[in-house]
């Protein structure tokens, strides 16, 4: 048994980041994307994302939203996503050591 606790606690412990994804009305300028550390999502020119620590999610999202239509194109949509539970479990099993007698 590797863990005996709540799923929420497991995700918080092993996935300290959330992914913030922005969909812009048009392609974002590369320089502006770099300034915010945004990377294209699945090669899209209008959807960008960044992994942000849980305690900085609202601060980062607010700073990008404040630039919507100014230094960045208008934002059409915003999503804040947890790391999928399957990825968290996969990460835990990759880190665990298997002991064979």
C-alpha positions, 0 to 999 in steps of 0.5 A: 500500500503506497497511500491511504488518504483522500484523492484530493490530498494525493493530487495536492501533494503530487501535482502542485501545479495547475494548467491555465489555458487561454484561447485568444481571438487571434494569434498571440505575438511570440514576444508577448507569449514569452513574457508570460511564459505561455506555450502553444497548446497542441501547436495551436496559434491561438491557444496557449498554456502555462503550468502555475503553482496552485498558490499563484493561479489567481495572480497569474490569471489576473495578470494575463486577463489584465492584458487582454486586448492591450499587450495580448489579443482579446481572450475568448476563453480561459480554463484552469485545470487540475493534473489528471488523476491518472497522471498523478498515479503514473508519476507516483508509480514511476517514483516508487521502488519495487522490492522483490524477495 
